[in-house]
Amino acid sequence: MKTESSPKSAGEAKAYPPSFVDRLMAWIERLPGSAWVFYLLATAVIVALGHGLDWLDGTIPTGTFVVDELTNDAVTIYALAALHLLNSTARRSLEDFRPALGKLEAQYEKLRYELTTLSPRFVAITTGIGLLLAVLFIAESAGEWIITDDSSLVTNGFNVLQITLTIVSFMGLVSQMIRQVRLIAYIHRSATNVNLYESDSHHAFSRLTVRAALALASPVYFFLFTYYWQNSRIVIASALDQSMFLFAILVSVAVFILPLLGMRRRLVEEKNRLMFESDRRFEATARMLHERVDGKSLEKMDDLNKTLASLILEKDTLKKISTMPWEAETMRGFLSSVGLPILLWFITTYFGRFFQ
């Protein structure tokens, strides 16, 4: 059951004002139609601008598309769209976990705000780091970002702005994921009403962490696919690119698994406690049965038999309850989405040479 927050609790929830990123996403939400239509249209506009400027410069024939530039432009606002999705998922996940909060229920509005809202200071820090990374990327491999002497100043300026926006927004996305991971770990650790039988609550945040992991891995595989498309093999051009791709994959795995380990421990402890109590009751009932048999007091034995059968059924049921903080389908989806492409890359890279 939902509880209305008091003015005081609502004020306490907003310990810091929302950032301009949150205000932007709120504005997008207020637009007519779906927010995802806006992101798709914005991506189409960026792709059209990038190629339109090249057509005007004459660096590529009018009406043709360059895979590298198409790839770069297509992911420019991907991180903002992914952040929008993760924030929406975080709200639903916290709501599904709400029955398990217990004493933490008093902090519900504060937790919801912090899970889905960036502070201006946080955005300023991540933007600064993102700008530094953008400078490093452009300095090391400007050609990869279509920044060339053949292009006009306007075109090069657009490309610099595009790659800077991409890297800054991705840095913000990764940083927000880390904040959400820490909050999820805190919630799992502090909740006081964890119930082994309520799988919806202890699976709740796995939906957020798996989407966060896929949000990081998807652009990595998108870039690898375009490289493979052009070169018939997966080639990552620079050492910095390799480091960033490896970092993204490792972070995606960590984002999915690490924040759920605390809930895994809580569920194991709860299952062991319930199993112990079931064993203790079974032992007490069996002792009562033995006493009656030894004393030849055999009346109402049917009640004891039913009790023992119920306790056996309870124990069998407990044994079958999974202590994994995710559904089996969630794990299979994660492994197929993140692990399978890595396996295919390994096979094509290290075993493909034997068939050439």
Contacts in CASP RR format, 6 or more apart in sequence:
PFRMAT RR
TARGET T0000
AUTHOR 0000-0000-0000
METHOD contacts of the structure
MODEL  1
MKTESSPKSAGEAKAYPPSFVDRLMAWIERLPGSAWVFYLLATAVIVALG
HGLDWLDGTIPTGTFVVDELTNDAVTIYALAALHLLNSTARRSLEDFRPA
LGKLEAQYEKLRYELTTLSPRFVAITTGIGLLLAVLFIAESAGEWIITDD
SSLVTNGFNVLQITLTIVSFMGLVSQMIRQVRLIAYIHRSATNVNLYESD
SHHAFSRLTVRAALALASPVYFFLFTYYWQNSRIVIASALDQSMFLFAIL
VSVAVFILPLLGMRRRLVEEKNRLMFESDRRFEATARMLHERVDGKSLEK
MDDLNKTLASLILEKDTLKKISTMPWEAETMRGFLSSVGLPILLWFITTY
FGRFFQ
3 105 0 8 1.000
3 108 0 8 1.000
5 13 0 8 1.000
5 108 0 8 1.000
5 109 0 8 1.000
9 106 0 8 1.000
9 109 0 8 1.000
9 110 0 8 1.000
10 109 0 8 1.000
12 109 0 8 1.000
12 110 0 8 1.000
13 109 0 8 1.000
13 110 0 8 1.000
13 112 0 8 1.000
13 113 0 8 1.000
14 113 0 8 1.000
15 110 0 8 1.000
15 113 0 8 1.000
15 114 0 8 1.000
16 117 0 8 1.000
16 119 0 8 1.000
16 120 0 8 1.000
16 121 0 8 1.000
17 119 0 8 1.000
17 120 0 8 1.000
18 26 0 8 1.000
18 117 0 8 1.000
18 118 0 8 1.000
19 117 0 8 1.000
19 118 0 8 1.000
19 119 0 8 1.000
19 120 0 8 1.000
19 122 0 8 1.000
19 123 0 8 1.000
20 120 0 8 1.000
20 123 0 8 1.000
21 80 0 8 1.000
21 83 0 8 1.000
21 118 0 8 1.000
21 123 0 8 1.000
22 116 0 8 1.000
22 117 0 8 1.000
22 118 0 8 1.000
24 80 0 8 1.000
25 35 0 8 1.000
25 80 0 8 1.000
25 83 0 8 1.000
25 84 0 8 1.000
25 87 0 8 1.000
28 35 0 8 1.000
28 38 0 8 1.000
28 39 0 8 1.000
28 84 0 8 1.000
29 35 0 8 1.000
31 38 0 8 1.000
35 84 0 8 1.000
36 81 0 8 1.000
39 77 0 8 1.000
39 80 0 8 1.000
39 81 0 8 1.000
39 84 0 8 1.000
42 77 0 8 1.000
43 73 0 8 1.000
43 74 0 8 1.000
43 76 0 8 1.000
43 77 0 8 1.000
43 78 0 8 1.000
46 73 0 8 1.000
46 74 0 8 1.000
46 76 0 8 1.000
46 77 0 8 1.000
46 162 0 8 1.000
47 70 0 8 1.000
47 73 0 8 1.000
47 74 0 8 1.000
49 73 0 8 1.000
49 158 0 8 1.000
50 69 0 8 1.000
50 73 0 8 1.000
50 155 0 8 1.000
50 158 0 8 1.000
50 159 0 8 1.000
50 162 0 8 1.000
51 60 0 8 1.000
51 63 0 8 1.000
51 65 0 8 1.000
51 66 0 8 1.000
51 69 0 8 1.000
51 70 0 8 1.000
51 73 0 8 1.000
53 151 0 8 1.000
53 152 0 8 1.000
53 154 0 8 1.000
53 155 0 8 1.000
53 158 0 8 1.000
54 60 0 8 1.000
54 66 0 8 1.000
54 69 0 8 1.000
54 146 0 8 1.000
54 151 0 8 1.000
54 155 0 8 1.000
55 61 0 8 1.000
55 62 0 8 1.000
55 63 0 8 1.000
56 152 0 8 1.000
56 155 0 8 1.000
57 150 0 8 1.000
57 151 0 8 1.000
57 152 0 8 1.000
57 155 0 8 1.000
59 148 0 8 1.000
59 150 0 8 1.000
59 151 0 8 1.000
59 155 0 8 1.000
60 66 0 8 1.000
66 146 0 8 1.000
67 226 0 8 1.000
67 229 0 8 1.000
67 230 0 8 1.000
68 144 0 8 1.000
68 146 0 8 1.000
68 226 0 8 1.000
68 230 0 8 1.000
69 146 0 8 1.000
71 222 0 8 1.000
71 223 0 8 1.000
71 226 0 8 1.000
72 145 0 8 1.000
72 146 0 8 1.000
72 159 0 8 1.000
72 162 0 8 1.000
72 163 0 8 1.000
72 166 0 8 1.000
73 162 0 8 1.000
74 222 0 8 1.000
75 166 0 8 1.000
75 219 0 8 1.000
75 222 0 8 1.000
76 162 0 8 1.000
76 165 0 8 1.000
76 166 0 8 1.000
76 169 0 8 1.000
77 165 0 8 1.000
77 169 0 8 1.000
78 166 0 8 1.000
78 169 0 8 1.000
78 170 0 8 1.000
78 219 0 8 1.000
79 166 0 8 1.000
79 169 0 8 1.000
79 170 0 8 1.000
79 172 0 8 1.000
79 173 0 8 1.000
80 169 0 8 1.000
80 173 0 8 1.000
82 173 0 8 1.000
82 215 0 8 1.000
83 169 0 8 1.000
83 172 0 8 1.000
83 173 0 8 1.000
83 176 0 8 1.000
85 211 0 8 1.000
85 215 0 8 1.000
86 173 0 8 1.000
86 176 0 8 1.000
86 177 0 8 1.000
86 180 0 8 1.000
86 208 0 8 1.000
86 211 0 8 1.000
86 212 0 8 1.000
86 215 0 8 1.000
87 115 0 8 1.000
87 116 0 8 1.000
89 207 0 8 1.000
89 208 0 8 1.000
89 211 0 8 1.000
90 112 0 8 1.000
90 115 0 8 1.000
90 116 0 8 1.000
90 180 0 8 1.000
90 208 0 8 1.000
91 112 0 8 1.000
91 115 0 8 1.000
91 116 0 8 1.000
92 207 0 8 1.000
93 204 0 8 1.000
93 205 0 8 1.000
93 207 0 8 1.000
93 208 0 8 1.000
94 108 0 8 1.000
94 111 0 8 1.000
94 112 0 8 1.000
94 115 0 8 1.000
94 187 0 8 1.000
94 204 0 8 1.000
96 200 0 8 1.000
96 201 0 8 1.000
96 204 0 8 1.000
97 187 0 8 1.000
97 191 0 8 1.000
97 201 0 8 1.000
97 202 0 8 1.000
97 204 0 8 1.000
97 205 0 8 1.000
98 105 0 8 1.000
98 108 0 8 1.000
98 201 0 8 1.000
99 193 0 8 1.000
99 195 0 8 1.000
99 198 0 8 1.000
99 201 0 8 1.000
100 191 0 8 1.000
100 193 0 8 1.000
100 194 0 8 1.000
100 195 0 8 1.000
100 198 0 8 1.000
100 201 0 8 1.000
100 202 0 8 1.000
101 108 0 8 1.000
101 187 0 8 1.000
101 191 0 8 1.000
101 192 0 8 1.000
101 193 0 8 1.000
102 191 0 8 1.000
102 192 0 8 1.000
102 193 0 8 1.000
103 190 0 8 1.000
103 192 0 8 1.000
104 111 0 8 1.000
104 187 0 8 1.000
104 190 0 8 1.000
104 191 0 8 1.000
104 192 0 8 1.000
111 183 0 8 1.000
111 187 0 8 1.000
114 179 0 8 1.000
114 183 0 8 1.000
115 180 0 8 1.000
115 183 0 8 1.000
118 176 0 8 1.000
122 175 0 8 1.000
122 179 0 8 1.000
123 172 0 8 1.000
125 175 0 8 1.000
126 168 0 8 1.000
126 171 0 8 1.000
126 172 0 8 1.000
126 175 0 8 1.000
127 168 0 8 1.000
127 171 0 8 1.000
127 172 0 8 1.000
128 168 0 8 1.000
129 171 0 8 1.000
130 167 0 8 1.000
130 168 0 8 1.000
130 171 0 8 1.000
130 172 0 8 1.000
131 164 0 8 1.000
131 168 0 8 1.000
133 167 0 8 1.000
133 171 0 8 1.000
134 163 0 8 1.000
134 164 0 8 1.000
134 167 0 8 1.000
134 168 0 8 1.000
136 240 0 8 1.000
137 145 0 8 1.000
137 163 0 8 1.000
137 167 0 8 1.000
137 240 0 8 1.000
138 145 0 8 1.000
138 147 0 8 1.000
138 160 0 8 1.000
138 163 0 8 1.000
140 238 0 8 1.000
140 240 0 8 1.000
141 237 0 8 1.000
141 238 0 8 1.000
141 240 0 8 1.000
141 241 0 8 1.000
142 148 0 8 1.000
144 237 0 8 1.000
144 238 0 8 1.000
144 241 0 8 1.000
145 159 0 8 1.000
145 160 0 8 1.000
145 162 0 8 1.000
145 163 0 8 1.000
146 159 0 8 1.000
147 156 0 8 1.000
147 157 0 8 1.000
147 159 0 8 1.000
147 160 0 8 1.000
148 156 0 8 1.000
151 159 0 8 1.000
170 219 0 8 1.000
173 215 0 8 1.000
173 216 0 8 1.000
174 216 0 8 1.000
174 251 0 8 1.000
177 212 0 8 1.000
177 215 0 8 1.000
177 216 0 8 1.000
177 251 0 8 1.000
177 255 0 8 1.000
178 255 0 8 1.000
180 208 0 8 1.000
180 212 0 8 1.000
180 259 0 8 1.000
181 209 0 8 1.000
181 212 0 8 1.000
181 254 0 8 1.000
181 255 0 8 1.000
181 258 0 8 1.000
181 259 0 8 1.000
182 259 0 8 1.000
184 205 0 8 1.000
184 208 0 8 1.000
184 209 0 8 1.000
184 259 0 8 1.000
184 260 0 8 1.000
185 258 0 8 1.000
185 259 0 8 1.000
185 262 0 8 1.000
187 205 0 8 1.000
188 205 0 8 1.000
188 259 0 8 1.000
188 260 0 8 1.000
188 262 0 8 1.000
188 263 0 8 1.000
188 266 0 8 1.000
188 325 0 8 1.000
189 262 0 8 1.000
189 266 0 8 1.000
191 266 0 8 1.000
194 201 0 8 1.000
194 202 0 8 1.000
194 263 0 8 1.000
194 266 0 8 1.000
194 267 0 8 1.000
194 270 0 8 1.000
195 201 0 8 1.000
195 270 0 8 1.000
196 267 0 8 1.000
196 270 0 8 1.000
196 271 0 8 1.000
196 274 0 8 1.000
196 318 0 8 1.000
196 321 0 8 1.000
196 323 0 8 1.000
197 321 0 8 1.000
199 321 0 8 1.000
199 322 0 8 1.000
199 327 0 8 1.000
202 263 0 8 1.000
202 266 0 8 1.000
202 267 0 8 1.000
202 325 0 8 1.000
203 325 0 8 1.000
203 326 0 8 1.000
203 327 0 8 1.000
203 330 0 8 1.000
205 259 0 8 1.000
205 260 0 8 1.000
205 263 0 8 1.000
205 325 0 8 1.000
206 256 0 8 1.000
206 260 0 8 1.000
206 325 0 8 1.000
206 326 0 8 1.000
206 327 0 8 1.000
206 330 0 8 1.000
207 330 0 8 1.000
209 255 0 8 1.000
209 256 0 8 1.000
209 257 0 8 1.000
209 259 0 8 1.000
209 260 0 8 1.000
210 256 0 8 1.000
210 326 0 8 1.000
210 330 0 8 1.000
210 333 0 8 1.000
210 334 0 8 1.000
212 252 0 8 1.000
212 255 0 8 1.000
212 256 0 8 1.000
213 252 0 8 1.000
213 253 0 8 1.000
213 255 0 8 1.000
213 256 0 8 1.000
213 334 0 8 1.000
213 338 0 8 1.000
214 252 0 8 1.000
214 334 0 8 1.000
214 337 0 8 1.000
214 338 0 8 1.000
216 248 0 8 1.000
216 249 0 8 1.000
216 251 0 8 1.000
216 252 0 8 1.000
216 255 0 8 1.000
217 248 0 8 1.000
217 249 0 8 1.000
217 252 0 8 1.000
217 337 0 8 1.000
217 338 0 8 1.000
217 341 0 8 1.000
219 248 0 8 1.000
220 245 0 8 1.000
220 248 0 8 1.000
220 249 0 8 1.000
220 252 0 8 1.000
221 341 0 8 1.000
223 245 0 8 1.000
224 234 0 8 1.000
224 236 0 8 1.000
224 245 0 8 1.000
224 341 0 8 1.000
224 345 0 8 1.000
227 234 0 8 1.000
227 235 0 8 1.000
227 236 0 8 1.000
228 234 0 8 1.000
228 235 0 8 1.000
228 348 0 8 1.000
233 348 0 8 1.000
233 349 0 8 1.000
234 345 0 8 1.000
234 348 0 8 1.000
234 349 0 8 1.000
236 242 0 8 1.000
236 245 0 8 1.000
249 338 0 8 1.000
249 342 0 8 1.000
252 338 0 8 1.000
253 338 0 8 1.000
256 334 0 8 1.000
256 338 0 8 1.000
260 325 0 8 1.000
260 326 0 8 1.000
262 325 0 8 1.000
263 325 0 8 1.000
264 323 0 8 1.000
264 324 0 8 1.000
264 325 0 8 1.000
267 323 0 8 1.000
267 324 0 8 1.000
267 325 0 8 1.000
268 323 0 8 1.000
271 318 0 8 1.000
271 321 0 8 1.000
271 323 0 8 1.000
274 318 0 8 1.000
275 315 0 8 1.000
275 318 0 8 1.000
275 319 0 8 1.000
278 311 0 8 1.000
278 314 0 8 1.000
278 315 0 8 1.000
278 318 0 8 1.000
279 315 0 8 1.000
281 311 0 8 1.000
282 308 0 8 1.000
282 311 0 8 1.000
282 312 0 8 1.000
282 315 0 8 1.000
285 304 0 8 1.000
285 307 0 8 1.000
285 308 0 8 1.000
285 311 0 8 1.000
286 308 0 8 1.000
288 304 0 8 1.000
289 301 0 8 1.000
289 304 0 8 1.000
289 308 0 8 1.000
291 297 0 8 1.000
292 298 0 8 1.000
292 301 0 8 1.000
292 304 0 8 1.000
322 328 0 8 1.000
324 331 0 8 1.000
END
